[in-house]
Amino acid sequence: MNRWLVRVVALGALAVAAAACGGDGEKPNLFGVRSELIAPIGTIDAMAFAPDGRLFLAEHWGGDVRVITADGELLPDPVIHFDIAPGLEWGLTGLAIDPDFEENHFIYVYFAEFLEGSNTVARPVVMRFTESANKGSDPKVIVDDLPDTRDKPPFNASGSIHFGPDGYLYVSIGDFDVPKLVGPLKKEAPQDLGIAMGKVLRVDKADGSAPDDNPFVAESGADPRIFAYGFRENFDFEFDPASGKIFATDNTSVSCEELNVVISGANYGWPKAGEWPYNDCLFAGETAAIHFFAKQGLQPGDFTSVLGIKGMGFVSGDVYPLLGDSLLVCGGENIYRVAFSGADRAKVTSTDLVIEGCQQDIVISPDGIVYYNSDSEIRRLMPVAPATKNP
């Protein structure tokens, strides 16, 4: 019997109201946007658009993949259901649409499952299923040999999955809250290339194998799927549509939250730290972050200064003229704009509050519109043209 219980169910219809909100009502805010309600649904960890405009949703606690049609209708039944290991940082945490979705209709999910016979020890898994008429079938395991949680609380475990412009699937994995665990190559786990903890993996979407040009393919004892290493809570990342570079956050303590450009073979330093709470955010001395986030009124390195960023996405100034070409991040229950200098986005010039009420993910629709979610609803940011004066 298949150890993943896959339940595909008939679909119905549920009308979803769309309404503008925000402190300024119908008026645009400082960045010329207003927020609209799309669906009253909570506990969504990840969202992904299909090319046809459908929005797929990953329910963190329940293990359901849901869908909102291109017409804005939240279908009442899940496309597919997974038996998962629920927990604060377990659950259904990642969702990705195949770059060739129009031909193959493949959807990939990243979730934690209990080991057989246990209700305390879980392991992250990447699985693929085939979608047809809002129903899922043909589950196939892509990755299921990642480390287990070893009876630890469910912290820093699962992460996100995204496709790169090279067509490979990238998988982020935290340090499982055991940074001092010694790996098979006798180093601390995030620094040990023999274990997947605290890493970003790059795998073939067909079978989870390592591409031949991964940086550690030829290194003895190394997991050939590793693309970069030395992370703690590298939960989300995003590919810059202009350059293809990977931008990723990592919360290396309650005092330091990084924005990194993830480079093939690079070491991001964790857990090379001094005494907790690591008020020197450059403690590691490895590949340096390009920016450190902090709550308003605090500085990076201050105790509990981190925003706790959950989602991110690049927006275009062609769609949002007042936001410009920038990165939006969801953290501290708000959306912030990260502005860069130069076409290579090598330096952050400012982080500005765009709108309140974001607690999980950000995703960009095929037509460039920002969708985001709180703990109870999914919303979108609509660009609003500034009023013009009469001659």
C-alpha positions as CSV (number, residue, x, y, z in Angstrom):
1,M,0.0,0.0,0.0
2,N,1.3,3.4,-0.9
3,R,2.5,5.2,2.2
4,W,1.2,8.5,0.9
5,L,-2.5,8.6,1.1
6,V,-3.6,10.5,-2.0
7,R,-7.2,11.6,-2.1
8,V,-8.5,13.2,-5.2
9,V,-12.0,14.5,-4.9
10,A,-14.8,16.0,-7.1
11,L,-14.8,19.7,-7.4
12,G,-17.6,22.2,-6.8
13,A,-17.9,26.0,-6.8
14,L,-17.6,28.6,-4.2
15,A,-18.1,32.3,-5.0
16,V,-15.4,34.5,-3.6
17,A,-15.9,38.2,-2.9
18,A,-13.4,40.7,-4.0
19,A,-13.3,44.0,-2.2
20,A,-10.8,46.8,-1.8
21,C,-9.5,47.6,1.6
22,G,-6.8,49.5,3.5
23,G,-6.4,52.5,5.6
24,D,-7.0,54.8,2.6
25,G,-10.0,52.9,1.2
26,E,-10.1,53.2,-2.6
27,K,-7.1,55.6,-2.6
28,P,-3.7,54.2,-3.5
29,N,-1.0,54.3,-0.8
30,L,2.4,55.9,-1.1
31,F,3.4,53.3,-3.7
32,G,0.3,53.6,-5.8
33,V,-1.3,50.2,-4.8
34,R,-4.4,49.1,-3.1
35,S,-5.2,45.7,-1.6
36,E,-8.1,43.5,-2.8
37,L,-9.5,40.4,-1.1
38,I,-9.3,37.3,-3.3
39,A,-10.2,34.4,-1.0
40,P,-10.9,33.9,2.8
41,I,-8.6,31.0,3.4
42,G,-5.8,30.7,6.0
43,T,-2.8,28.6,6.9
44,I,-1.4,28.8,3.3
45,D,2.4,28.4,3.3
46,A,3.1,28.5,-0.4
47,M,1.4,29.6,-3.6
48,A,2.2,29.1,-7.2
49,F,0.6,30.2,-10.5
50,A,0.0,28.0,-13.5
51,P,0.5,29.6,-16.9
52,D,-3.3,29.6,-17.4
53,G,-3.8,31.9,-14.4
54,R,-4.9,29.3,-11.8
55,L,-3.4,29.8,-8.4
56,F,-2.4,26.7,-6.5
57,L,-2.2,26.8,-2.7
58,A,-0.4,24.6,-0.1
59,E,-2.2,24.3,3.2
60,H,0.5,24.1,5.9
61,W,-1.4,22.1,8.6
62,G,-3.9,20.1,6.6
63,G,-1.8,18.8,3.7
64,D,-4.3,20.0,1.0
65,V,-3.4,21.5,-2.3
66,R,-6.2,23.9,-3.2
67,V,-6.8,26.0,-6.3
68,I,-8.3,29.3,-7.2
69,T,-9.5,29.5,-10.8
70,A,-8.4,32.2,-13.2
71,D,-11.9,33.7,-12.6
72,G,-11.2,34.1,-8.8
73,E,-13.2,31.1,-7.7
74,L,-11.8,29.1,-4.7
75,L,-12.8,25.5,-5.4
76,P,-14.1,23.9,-2.2
77,D,-12.3,20.6,-2.4
78,P,-8.6,19.9,-2.5
79,V,-7.0,19.0,-5.8
80,I,-5.0,16.5,-3.8
81,H,-4.5,15.6,-0.1
82,F,-1.3,14.4,1.6
83,D,-0.9,12.8,5.0
84,I,1.7,15.0,6.5
85,A,3.5,15.5,9.8
86,P,2.0,18.8,11.1
87,G,4.1,21.2,13.2
88,L,5.3,24.7,13.4
89,E,8.0,24.2,10.7
90,W,6.9,20.8,9.4
91,G,3.8,20.4,7.3
92,L,3.2,21.3,3.6
93,T,5.6,24.1,3.1
94,G,6.6,24.1,-0.6
95,L,4.9,24.2,-4.0
96,A,6.2,24.6,-7.5
97,I,4.8,24.4,-11.0
98,D,6.8,22.6,-13.7
99,P,8.3,25.0,-16.3
100,D,6.6,22.7,-19.0
101,F,3.3,22.6,-17.2
102,E,1.3,23.4,-20.4
103,E,2.6,20.1,-21.8
104,N,2.9,17.8,-18.7
105,H,0.7,19.4,-16.0
106,F,3.3,18.5,-13.3
107,I,3.1,20.0,-9.8
108,Y,5.7,19.5,-7.1
109,V,5.1,19.6,-3.4
110,Y,7.5,19.8,-0.4
111,F,6.2,18.4,2.9
112,A,7.2,16.5,6.0
113,E,6.0,13.0,6.6
114,F,6.2,10.9,9.8
115,L,8.6,7.9,9.5
116,E,6.7,4.6,9.5
117,G,5.6,3.7,13.0
118,S,6.4,7.1,14.5
119,N,4.4,10.1,15.4
120,T,7.4,12.2,16.6
121,V,10.1,11.7,13.9
122,A,9.5,13.2,10.4
123,R,11.4,13.6,7.2
124,P,11.0,16.2,4.4
125,V,9.9,14.8,1.0
126,V,9.5,16.3,-2.5
127,M,6.8,14.7,-4.6
128,R,5.3,15.3,-8.0
129,F,1.8,14.7,-9.2
130,T,0.0,15.2,-12.4
131,E,-3.0,17.6,-12.6
132,S,-5.9,17.3,-14.9
133,A,-9.2,19.2,-14.6
134,N,-8.2,20.3,-11.1
135,K,-7.6,16.7,-10.0
136,G,-4.2,15.2,-9.0
137,S,-3.0,11.7,-9.8
138,D,0.1,9.6,-10.4
139,P,2.2,10.6,-7.4
140,K,5.9,10.2,-7.9
141,V,8.6,10.6,-5.3
142,I,11.4,13.0,-6.4
143,V,13.4,13.3,-3.1
144,D,12.8,11.2,0.0
145,D,16.2,10.5,1.5
146,L,16.7,13.7,3.4
147,P,17.7,13.7,7.1
148,D,15.0,13.1,9.7
149,T,14.2,15.3,12.7
150,R,15.6,12.9,15.2
151,D,12.9,13.4,17.9
152,K,13.7,17.1,17.9
153,P,10.9,19.7,17.9
154,P,9.9,20.7,14.3
155,F,12.2,23.7,13.9
156,N,14.3,24.8,10.9
157,A,13.3,21.7,9.0
158,S,11.4,22.0,5.7
159,G,11.8,25.0,3.4
160,S,10.8,26.0,-0.1
161,I,11.1,24.7,-3.7
162,H,11.4,26.7,-6.9
163,F,12.4,26.1,-10.4
164,G,15.4,28.0,-11.7
165,P,15.8,29.4,-15.2
166,D,18.0,26.4,-16.0
167,G,15.0,24.1,-15.5
168,Y,16.4,22.4,-12.4
169,L,14.5,22.2,-9.1
170,Y,16.0,24.0,-6.1
171,V,15.2,22.9,-2.6
172,S,16.1,24.8,0.6
173,I,16.6,22.8,3.9
174,G,17.2,24.3,7.3
175,D,19.6,23.1,10.0
176,F,16.8,21.2,11.9
177,D,17.8,23.2,15.0
178,V,20.8,20.9,15.5
179,P,23.7,23.1,14.1
180,K,26.3,21.4,16.3
181,L,25.4,17.9,15.1
182,V,28.5,16.3,13.6
183,G,27.9,15.0,10.0
184,P,29.5,12.1,8.2
185,L,32.5,14.2,7.2
186,K,33.1,15.2,10.8
187,K,32.0,18.8,10.6
188,E,29.0,20.6,12.0
189,A,25.9,19.7,10.0
190,P,25.4,23.0,8.0
191,Q,29.1,22.9,7.1
192,D,29.3,19.2,6.4
193,L,28.9,18.4,2.7
194,G,27.9,14.8,3.5
195,I,24.5,15.8,4.9
196,A,21.7,17.9,3.5
197,M,21.0,19.9,6.6
198,G,21.5,23.7,6.2
199,K,21.8,23.5,2.4
200,V,20.3,24.5,-0.9
201,L,20.0,21.5,-3.2
202,R,19.8,21.6,-7.0
203,V,18.2,18.5,-8.5
204,D,16.8,17.1,-11.8
205,K,13.1,17.4,-11.8
206,A,12.6,13.9,-13.2
207,D,14.2,11.8,-10.5
208,G,15.9,14.1,-7.9
209,S,19.4,13.2,-9.1
210,A,22.3,15.7,-9.1
211,P,23.1,17.6,-12.4
212,D,26.6,16.9,-13.7
213,D,27.6,20.6,-13.2
214,N,26.7,20.8,-9.5
215,P,29.7,22.2,-7.6
216,F,30.4,19.2,-5.4
217,V,29.7,16.3,-7.8
218,A,33.3,15.2,-7.8
219,E,34.0,15.7,-4.1
220,S,34.5,12.5,-2.2
221,G,31.8,11.9,0.4
222,A,29.8,15.0,-0.5
223,D,26.1,14.9,-1.4
224,P,26.3,15.8,-5.1
225,R,22.9,17.5,-4.9
226,I,24.3,20.4,-2.8
227,F,24.4,23.7,-4.5
228,A,25.3,26.0,-1.5
229,Y,25.7,25.5,2.2
230,G,26.0,27.0,5.6
231,F,22.4,28.1,6.3
232,R,20.1,28.0,9.3
233,E,16.6,29.1,8.3
234,N,16.9,29.6,4.6
235,F,13.1,29.1,4.2
236,D,12.4,31.1,1.0
237,F,14.3,32.3,-2.0
238,E,13.5,33.7,-5.4
239,F,15.2,34.0,-8.8
240,D,15.8,37.4,-10.2
241,P,14.0,37.5,-13.6
242,A,16.5,39.9,-15.0
243,S,19.8,38.1,-14.0
244,G,18.7,34.6,-12.9
245,K,20.5,35.1,-9.6
246,I,19.1,33.5,-6.5
247,F,18.1,35.9,-3.7
248,A,17.4,34.2,-0.4
249,T,16.8,35.1,3.2
250,D,18.4,33.3,6.2
251,N,17.5,34.0,9.8
252,T,20.8,33.2,11.5
253,S,19.6,34.1,15.0
254,V,17.0,36.3,16.7
255,S,19.3,39.2,16.0
256,C,20.5,38.8,12.4
257,E,18.3,38.2,9.3
258,E,20.3,38.1,6.0
259,L,19.5,38.7,2.4
260,N,21.9,36.6,0.4
261,V,22.8,36.1,-3.3
262,V,23.2,32.3,-3.4
263,I,26.1,31.3,-5.6
264,S,27.1,27.8,-6.7
265,G,29.5,26.2,-4.2
266,A,29.4,29.1,-1.8
267,N,29.5,28.8,2.0
268,Y,27.3,31.1,4.0
269,G,28.9,30.5,7.3
270,W,26.4,29.0,9.7
271,P,27.1,27.9,12.5
272,K,30.4,29.7,12.7
273,A,29.2,32.1,15.5
274,G,30.4,33.6,18.7
275,E,28.3,33.6,21.9
276,W,24.6,33.7,21.5
277,P,22.7,36.0,20.5
278,Y,25.4,36.8,17.9
279,N,25.1,40.6,17.9
280,D,27.8,40.8,15.2
281,C,25.9,39.8,12.1
282,L,29.2,39.4,10.1
283,F,30.5,36.8,12.5
284,A,30.8,33.9,10.0
285,G,33.5,35.4,7.8
286,E,32.3,33.5,4.8
287,T,30.1,34.6,1.8
288,A,28.7,37.9,3.1
289,A,25.1,38.9,3.0
290,I,24.2,41.9,0.8
291,H,21.8,43.2,3.4
292,F,20.5,42.6,6.9
293,F,16.8,43.2,7.8
294,A,15.6,44.7,11.1
295,K,12.3,45.8,12.6
296,Q,11.5,49.5,12.6
297,G,13.5,51.3,15.3
298,L,16.0,48.5,15.7
299,Q,19.3,47.8,14.0
300,P,20.6,44.4,12.7
301,G,22.3,42.7,15.6
302,D,19.8,44.1,18.2
303,F,18.2,41.3,20.2
304,T,14.9,40.1,18.5
305,S,15.3,42.6,15.6
306,V,14.5,40.1,12.9
307,L,11.4,40.4,10.7
308,G,10.9,36.7,10.2
309,I,10.5,36.8,6.4
310,K,8.3,34.1,5.0
311,G,7.9,35.0,1.3
312,M,9.4,37.1,-1.5
313,G,8.9,38.1,-5.1
314,F,10.3,40.4,-7.7
315,V,8.0,43.1,-9.2
316,S,8.3,45.1,-12.4
317,G,8.2,48.9,-12.6
318,D,6.2,48.4,-15.8
319,V,3.3,47.1,-13.7
320,Y,4.0,49.1,-10.5
321,P,5.6,52.4,-11.5
322,L,6.0,53.7,-8.0
323,L,7.5,50.4,-6.7
324,G,9.8,50.2,-9.6
325,D,11.9,47.1,-10.4
326,S,12.3,45.8,-6.8
327,L,12.0,42.9,-4.5
328,L,9.0,42.6,-2.1
329,V,9.4,40.6,1.1
330,C,6.7,39.5,3.5
331,G,7.8,39.7,7.1
332,G,6.9,41.2,10.4
333,E,3.2,41.0,9.2
334,N,4.0,43.6,6.5
335,I,5.2,43.8,2.9
336,Y,8.4,45.7,2.4
337,R,10.0,46.9,-0.8
338,V,13.7,46.2,-1.1
339,A,15.2,48.7,-3.6
340,F,18.6,48.1,-5.2
341,S,21.3,50.2,-6.9
342,G,22.5,49.2,-10.3
343,A,21.2,46.6,-12.8
344,D,23.1,43.8,-11.0
345,R,21.2,44.5,-7.7
346,A,24.5,44.2,-5.8
347,K,23.6,46.7,-3.1
348,V,20.4,47.4,-1.2
349,T,19.6,51.2,-1.0
350,S,16.4,51.1,1.1
351,T,13.7,48.9,2.6
352,D,10.3,50.6,2.8
353,L,6.9,49.6,4.2
354,V,4.4,49.0,1.3
355,I,1.4,47.6,3.1
356,E,0.3,45.8,6.3
357,G,-1.2,42.4,6.6
358,C,1.2,39.9,5.0
359,Q,2.2,36.9,7.1
360,Q,3.2,34.1,4.7
361,D,3.9,34.1,1.0
362,I,4.2,36.4,-1.9
363,V,3.7,35.2,-5.5
364,I,3.6,37.1,-8.8
365,S,0.9,36.2,-11.3
366,P,1.6,35.6,-15.0
367,D,0.5,39.2,-15.7
368,G,2.8,40.6,-13.0
369,I,0.3,41.2,-10.2
370,V,1.4,40.6,-6.6
371,Y,-0.6,38.1,-4.6
372,Y,0.0,37.6,-0.9
373,N,-1.6,36.1,2.2
374,S,-2.2,36.6,5.8
375,D,-3.3,34.0,8.4
376,S,-6.9,34.2,7.2
377,E,-7.1,35.4,3.6
378,I,-5.4,35.8,0.2
379,R,-5.1,39.3,-1.3
380,R,-3.6,41.0,-4.2
381,L,-1.9,44.4,-4.7
382,M,-3.5,46.3,-7.6
383,P,-1.6,49.2,-9.1
384,V,-3.7,52.4,-9.1
385,A,-2.8,55.2,-11.5
386,P,-2.3,58.5,-9.7
387,A,-4.9,61.1,-10.1
388,T,-4.2,63.7,-12.8
389,K,-5.0,67.4,-12.5
390,N,-7.4,69.1,-14.9
391,P,-5.8,71.5,-17.2
